[in-house]
């Protein structure tokens, strides 16, 4: 299906790439509020769950790289890790995977 000069698949891929980058950035910046908003949009848009989780992991990897290059210190790394975990927990709750 074509919309304008781009196929629907291309537009969805563009949206997916944009929000994957925003998820990654939110983890790196420890912006939990922004992360949850982006994750909700990803879910609403039907983005592949594995792709969403990959973005969270990419954010954590970037934070680890910043730590290894001495641009982040332990508190920043821990804050990114906490944001990552909160993102995982949010997804689990949305997918009905909460464990009591």
HELIX and SHEET records of a PDB file:
HELIX    1   1 UNK A    8  UNK A   28  1                                  21    
HELIX    2   2 UNK A   32  UNK A   44  1                                  13    
HELIX    3   3 UNK A   49  UNK A   68  1                                  20    
HELIX    4   4 UNK A   74  UNK A   94  1                                  21    
SHEET    1   A 2 UNK A   2  UNK A   3  0                                        
SHEET    2   A 2 UNK A   6  UNK A   7 -1                                        
END                                                                             
